Amino acid sequence: MDSRDWLQRHQVTIYAASVVLAVSFGVGLPSTAPLFEQVITPVLAVLLYVTFLEIPFTRFRRAFTNVRFIAAALGINFLLVPVVVYALTRLLPPEPVLLIGVFMVLLTPCIDYVIAFTELADGDAEQVTAATPALLVVQFLLLPVYLWLFIGEQIAGIIEAGPFVDAFLLLIALPLTLAWLTEVWADHSETGRQWQETMGWLPVPMMGVTLLVVIASQLPRVGESIGKIAVVVPIYVAFLVVMPLLGTLAVRVFRMPTGEARALLFTSVTRNSLVVLPLALALPAGYDLVPAVVVTQTLVELMGMVVLTRIVPAWLVPTAPEPLTIPGFIRSD
């Protein structure tokens, strides 16, 4: 087994170690939080670059021909999830700081460590990886719309377009473009091929670095305000319970094979807290707790993922799901 295989096999241990180290900094050296916060965006950009580089663009195109999976992933994340999130947030006090944080994180599907957890559950990680650009672009386009629908017109005075544009350019356009240029370079140059091969070692370490930077930067804020934001924890736990059950029904409707079914479950449950954090940090004064609300979801979700990597292959999708017949629903294969 080479070192790259070792990293893949032990990635959860690496992520756990990163979280422990982040907690050590956050609790023992809270003064380092501003330093970690300053490097969040560049660290995320590198993570997304090496993530996009994992799957060649020719395979991206092939994966997009799987209309069933792409349609299911987009439908469950941008039609079903918003309904679930809106219903769950009715249980929260009507405080904009809490609502904005919960909406920002739960309405955006994960595009990074969802790949790792899908692999651990023996799901089709390649389909998830290929779907990440579409999920990322659509969530950036729809998040302002959902915030306006669920919170109201006052959201226009809170969230500006600038941070969304900056995040789109730095976290989507730039990493995708660089990944494509790297692939072209690798096809025409031995140096480029070696660079691409070296970058192939980085997804797991960069995910660990990202968890370290994000959690260490926000943990002091979470600790200082735990009394105010603890109310969101049951909402996050409920989401982790409800969405796998609804996802199980969805994969039966779409008659997905086992690997795709498990992949869809994980992409419907994991959320994009790491990528939306820069947006939360860009909010004006008075909304300083929003990043803490977002990072709290990361901590809850990571514990939930450890459980789901066991439950999904053992109970929810042990084999190819039986088709679910819905009256009036006609399909032709």
Secondary structure, DSSP 8 states (H G I E B T S, - for coil): --HHHHHHHTHHHHHHHHHHHHHHHHHH-GGGHHHHHHTHHHHHHHHHHHHHTTS-HHHHHHHHT-HHHHHHHHHIIIIIHHHHHHHHHTTS-S-HHHHHHHHHHHTSB--SHHHHHHHHTT--HHHHHHHHHHHHHHHHHHHHHHHHHHH-GGGGGTS-HHHHHHHHIIIIIHHHHHHHHHHHHHHH-HHHHHHHHHHTT-HHHHHHHHHHHHHHHHHHHHHHTHHHHGGGHHHHHHHHHHHHHHHHHHHHHTT--HHHHHHHHHHHH-B-HHHHHHHHHTS-TT-TTHHHHHHHHHHHHHHHHHHHHHHIIIIISSSS------TT-----
